[in-house]
Amino acid sequence: SFMPEFEITPPEKNILRDLEHNLRNILTKELGYDEVYNYSFVSGLQIDRLGEDKNKYLELDNPLSSEKPYLRRELLPNLLENVQKNIENFDRVNVFEIGKTYLSEFPGARAVANEDDLLPRQDTFLSVVNYEKKSDNGFIKARLALEKVMENLQLSFVLREIKEIKGYMHPGRAGEIVVGDQKIGFIYELNPLIAKKWDLNDRVGVVEINLSDLRDILKTKKDFVYQTLSQFPEPTRDLAFVVEKKVTHQEVLKSLQNISPILKSVELFDVYEGEHVKAGLKSMAYHFVFSDSTRTLKNEEVDDVMGEVIKILKDKFGVEVRG
């Protein structure tokens, strides 16, 4: 007798599912975040707290709960509720969620095959929120999470100024996440006035990434494999300086390009104008990350590069380093 012969066709690779699985591993195992699962519904009170317009939200005729009759447009409101409930028992709460959002103004899939009725657009998002009592590191921790994710995906990104910043974002600590020429999300601190509505009196860091868009980018990458994280410590340094208002973040980044192979990233985390800063000037604060994939860096090496950074900034922009 003979064994029957037939072709075995493997299923098409599901990039989005693999992406979600990898992100969960990075955020939980490497960064210590907790994953949460929320319903896709939000309340009118949550929408009001964000300062958003309820008319933009889809309202259900027969909601599971009369308190939350709207379909969410972002994952943030329920995540802030998670933080608010848990911070009573912990000094810090780091959480993330992966889930769909619902935007009625953009067309989605067909409601029924071969018919014209369309569902609202339902993209999959990753939202990461960190909060720690008596800490000013909300944006820094959000940026660290973003860097680890993008490093693992082998994607370079830049932060770009948001042209129309949302009211719940901090006006001086927010940026668009851009890969190539495509915006895939936002990183920001929550506006303190909004945070207080959830009884959060310290800085809240947030990362939002459209995984549907990110999946499309990954589809175009050949021989894509996930990278393991660096096995060696990555020293960091922070630098704040006062400079003329006309100097832009992009100009600062350009001046520091290719300064050293061990300088891995340069990220703006604070811009301040006001008390203690002279008229016509602003304070800018940056976070520098150093790395070498083959060895542990020495403090002297990092300090030498930072010395060169300060020299370039003083020569080119006349900055005054803050203590």
N, C-alpha and C positions, 0 to 999 in steps of 0.2 A: 504494500500500500504506500501511497505517497501523501505527504502533507500538502494541503491546498496552498496555492501560491496567490497572493494578492498584494497590491500596492498599499503601503501605509503612508498616507499623506499627513504630515504633521500640521497642527493648526497654525494659523497665521499668528505671528508674534504679537502679543498684546502689550504694546509699549506703555500705555497708560497704567495698566495693572502692575507691570514690572516697576514703573516709576514710583507708584504709590508704595509698593512694598519696600523699595530701597529707601525712600524718604522716611518711612516709619523706623527702619533700622537705624538710620543716621540720627534721627531726633531722639529716639528712646535710648539706644545703646551707647551712643557717642556723646550726646549732649544732655542726657538726663531729663528730657521732657516727658510728660505724660500725655497720651492720646485720649481725647474725649469724643464721645458720640452724642450729638444733639439732634433733636428733631429739626426738620426743615422749616419750622414755623417760628415767627416772632410776634411780639405784641406791639400794640400801638405805643405803649409807654417806652419800649426799647427804641423804637423808631424816633420818637420825640427826643429821647435822651441823646441820640446821635445827631440830632438837628436835621434829620432827613425828612423828605416829603412823603407822607403816607400814600398820596395819590400815585406814586411811582410803583408801589408794591401791589402784587396780585393778592386780592382778598378772596378767601375761600367761602363758598356758600354754606358748606357743612364742615367746619373745622373740627378736629379732634377735641380741641379745647377752645372755649369761647374767649379765653384770655389771650390766645395767640392765633388769630385768624389769618395772618399774612404769611406769604411765602418769602423766605429770606432772599435778599439781594446780595448779601455778604455774610460771612461766617462770624464776623466780629461781635455782634450783639450778644449771642448766646455764650461766646467765649468769655466776654467780660462778665457775664452773669456767673459763669463757672468760677472765675477768679474771685469775684465778690463773695461767693458762698464759702470758698475754701480758705481765703486769706485770714478768716477769723481763727483758724486752727493752725496756720503755718506762717512762717516768716516770709516765705517766697512761694510763688506758684508759677510754674512753667508748663504751659499746655499748648497742644496743637490739635487741629481737626482737618480732615480731608473730606470734602463733601461738595454737593452741587449747589449752585445758586440759580436764581430764576429771574431773568430779565425780559419783561414783556415787550420792550421796545425793539428787541432784536429777534429775528426769525430763528427758530430752531428746527428740529426734525419734524417730519410730517406726522400728524396725529394718527392718520390711517394711511397705509400704503396706497399710492396711486391717487390720492385725493389732495385737494388744495389746502385744506386746513392745516395750519402749522402750530406746533407747540411753542412756548417761549424758549428762548435760548437757555440751555442748561449746561454751563461750563463747570468743570470740576476745579475746585480751588484748594490750595493749602493755605491755612492761616495759622500763624505761630504768635503766641502772646506770652510775654514774660513780665513778672511783677515781683518786686522785692521791697519789703518795708525799709524805709530810711536809706534807700539806695538811689543814686543818680545815674545808674548804668543801663537804663532801659534800652536806649538806642544801641549802645555798644554790644549788649547781649543779643539784640535782634540782628545786628550786623554779623556777629560771630556765627549765628545759626545760618544766615544766608550764605556766608563764605564757605562753611563746611558743606552745605548742600551743593553749591555750584562747583566746588572743587571735586566732589565725588562724581558729578555729572560731566566733568571735563569741559565746562563751559566758562568762558570769560564773560564778565558783565561789567557794566558801568552804572553809576547812579547819576541820574539826570534831574534837573530841576523840574518840578511839577508845575505846569502852566496854570492849571485850574485846580488848586489845592482844595480838598474837601474840608468842611468845617470841623470835623472831628480829628483832623491831623494837626500836629504842632506846626505852625507856619515856618519855624526855623530849623526843624529837625525832621525833614521828610524828603523823599526822593523817589523817582521812578526807577525801577530795575529794568535795564535794557540789555538784551543779548543781541549782538549784531546791530541791526537797526529796528528791532522789534521790542516793544514794551511788553513785559510779561508780568508786571506786578508793582508793588509799592513796599517801601520800608519806611517806618516813621515811628515817632513817639505820639501817643495819644495826646490830644489837646488837654491840658490840665483842667480846664473848665468842664470838659466832657467827662474826664476821669472821675472828678468829684461827684458826678451824678450816680456813679456806681460805688461811692464811698471809698475810692482809691485816691489817696492823698500823695502818693509818690509816683515816679515816672513809670509809664507803661510802654514797653517796646513791642512793636508789631511788624510782622512780615506777612505779606499777602502775595501769593504766586498763582497765576492762572495755569494750572497743570494741563489743560486742554491745549493752550498755546504752546506750552513747553514741550508737550508731546510732539506737536507738529515740527518743532525745531529739531528734536532728537531724531525724527524720521529721516531727516536730510543728512544726518551724520553717518559716515561709513565706518564700519568696524568699531562700532560703539561698545565699550565695555565700562563697567563701573570701576572706579579707582578706589583702592584702599586709602585710608587716611594716613597722613604722615606718622611715622613711628618715632619721630624726634620732637622735642618741645619746640614750640613756635613762640619766641620772645615777642613781646609787644611793647610799644612806647606810645605815650600820648604827648601831643604838643599843641599848645594854644598860643596864639599871637594876635596882635592888633595890626590892622592893615587898612589902607584906604578902601572906602566902600566900593569903588569902581572895580577892584580886583575880584575876579570870578573864581569859583571853584575849578572850572575847566582850565583856567590859566595856571592855577597852582599845580594841578595834576600834570599838565603838559611840561612844566618846568622840572618836574621830578622824574620824568620818564627815563628809564634805563640808567638810573643813578647807581644801582648796585644789583647784582643777580640775587642777593639774599633778601632784598626788599620785596616782599610778596604782594602786599596791598597797602593802599593809602585811602583812608575813608574819612570823609567829613562827618562829624557827629554833632556839631553845635555851631550856630551862628548867633551872635548877640550884638544888639545895638541898644544903647540906653545908658542907664546910670553907670558911672565909673568908666565909661568909654567916651572919648572926646567926639564932638560933632565932626561929621565927615569921615569917621572911622568906624570900623566894626571889629569884633572879636571872632576869630575862626578857630575851631578846635578839631584836631585830626588824630586819628588812631592809625598807627603803623604796625604791620604784622611782618615778621621776618621768619624765613624758613629755608632749610636746606634738606633735601630728601636723603642725603647720604651721611649726615653727621649732626651732632649737637653744636649749635652755635655758641661762641663765647660772648660774654657781655661786652668785652672790649670791641669786638667786631661790630656789634649792633650800635654801640655808642659812637664809634667812628663814622658810621653811615649817618646817624642822626646829626652828628656835627656837620657833615657835608650838606645835609638837608637844610639846616638852619643857615648855613653860609649862603646857599643858593637863594633861599627866600629873602634874606637880608639884602643880598646884592641885586636881586631882580625886582623886588617889590618894596624894599625898605621896611620890612616888618619889624615889630618890637615884640620879642618873646615875653610871654606872661609867666610869672613865677608859679 
